[in-house]
């Protein structure tokens, strides 16, 4: 493999007049730093934004349950309770 060109370290170790010539030739080219996020990073960022805009408490659900409790119509099946207990123990 053949490597051509002058590395930055080599350019800095040369006398000033040589560095000025190199700098002038490099100024003709445009260098730009950039990055590109992976698809997974983009998806994570989208999910993070969505989570940030979602309220912690589902106010409508809480209001509905509170109204059912006050009316005496709120009930939970025994199977749901047993399932949650078993899931919590596993």
C-alpha positions, 0 to 999 in steps of 0.5 A, spaced: 500 500 500 502 506 498 500 512 502 501 519 499 500 526 501 503 530 507 500 528 514 498 534 519 504 532 524 509 532 518 506 538 516 507 541 523 514 539 523 516 542 517 519 550 517 514 555 517 515 557 509 514 550 508 507 550 512 505 556 509 505 553 502 502 547 504 496 551 508 495 555 502 494 549 497 490 546 503 485 552 503 483 551 496 480 544 498 474 545 503 473 540 509 467 540 513 465 535 519 459 532 519 456 526 522 450 521 520 446 518 525 444 510 525 437 508 523 437 506 530 439 512 533 434 516 529 428 511 532 431 512 539 431 520 538 423 519 535 421 515 541 425 519 546 421 525 544 414 522 544 415 520 551 417 527 553 411 529 550 407 524 553 404 526 560 406 522 566 399 521 568 393 519 564 388 524 566 382 522 562 383 514 565 384 517 572 378 521 571 374 515 568 376 510 574 374 516 579 367 517 576 366 509 576 368 508 583 364 514 586 358 511 582 359 504 585 360 501 578 368 500 578 369 492 579 375 488 577 375 481 575 378 476 580 382 473 574 385 480 573 387 480 580 390 473 580 394 474 574 397 481 576 399 477 583 402 471 579 406 476 574 409 480 580 412 474 583 415 471 577 
